[in-house]
Amino acid sequence: MEPNFDNGQYLVIDEISYRFNSPERGDVIVFKYPLDPSQYYIKRIIGLPGEKVEIRDNSIFIYKSSSSEGEILDESYYLPEGRITRGSINIQLSNQEYFVLGDNRSASSDSRQWGSLPKDNIIGRVWLRAWPFDSAKIF
């Protein structure tokens, strides 16, 4: 999840309130990897249930029922300028599925490779980066 998270950082995960609130686009979550539930991954939610997600021309397009034309996803608040999303995918999410991507797009194993993330696999949202202290942050 570089550049926003690094190996060795201690994170506090909000599991309790997240069970009662719907995950939102942009949330960084911890979840059980769909292909091996004994492994835990951390990724960012890009696509929400019922949406269609398309990646083409290094951009992410989100199609909602209210926007059949699709909108280019603005990721400027969490990704550095110039970071691109490679690949070509077009996926329709069910009402219990999410599309997730790592922030380190060139080296991330994410929904581009293994498909959508079932809601039941989500453990919680990253709430606090607690260690090291110089990089502590509430999300």
C-alpha positions, 0 to 999 in steps of 0.5 A, spaced: 500 500 500 505 504 498 506 510 498 501 511 504 502 505 508 509 501 509 511 494 512 512 494 519 507 499 521 502 498 526 495 499 524 488 499 529 482 496 525 475 498 526 472 492 526 466 494 531 462 500 528 464 497 521 459 491 522 454 496 522 456 502 517 457 500 510 464 501 507 465 507 503 469 508 496 476 510 498 476 506 505 482 502 506 480 496 509 483 489 512 480 483 509 481 475 508 484 474 501 478 471 497 483 465 494 486 463 501 482 466 507 488 464 512 491 470 509 489 478 510 490 483 505 490 491 506 487 495 500 483 501 498 475 500 496 474 503 489 468 500 487 461 499 491 456 494 491 451 494 484 456 498 480 460 497 474 468 498 474 472 499 468 479 500 467 482 502 461 487 507 458 490 508 465 484 511 468 478 508 473 471 509 470 465 508 475 458 506 472 452 507 477 445 506 476 444 514 476 450 515 471 450 510 466 455 514 462 460 513 467 465 517 471 472 517 472 474 516 479 478 522 482 484 519 486 488 525 487 487 525 495 490 519 496 495 517 490 501 522 488 500 525 481 502 521 475 500 514 479 497 510 473 492 504 474 494 499 468 490 494 466 484 492 462 478 490 466 470 491 466 466 488 472 459 488 474 459 488 482 453 484 485 450 487 491 455 484 496 461 485 492 467 490 492 472 492 488 479 493 491 486 496 489 492 497 492 495 504 492 502 501 489 498 499 483 504 497 479 506 491 484 499 490 487 495 483 487 488 486 487 481 485 484 484 486 477 487 479 478 483 475 483 476 479 482 471 482 486 471 482 494 465 479 498 463 483 503 463 477 508 471 477 507 471 484 510 474 485 517 474 492 518 477 499 516 484 502 518 482 507 523 489 509 526 496 508 524 500 508 531 507 506 529 512 508 528 510 515 532 512 520 527 507 517 522 501 516 526 495 518 523 487 517 524 484 515 518 
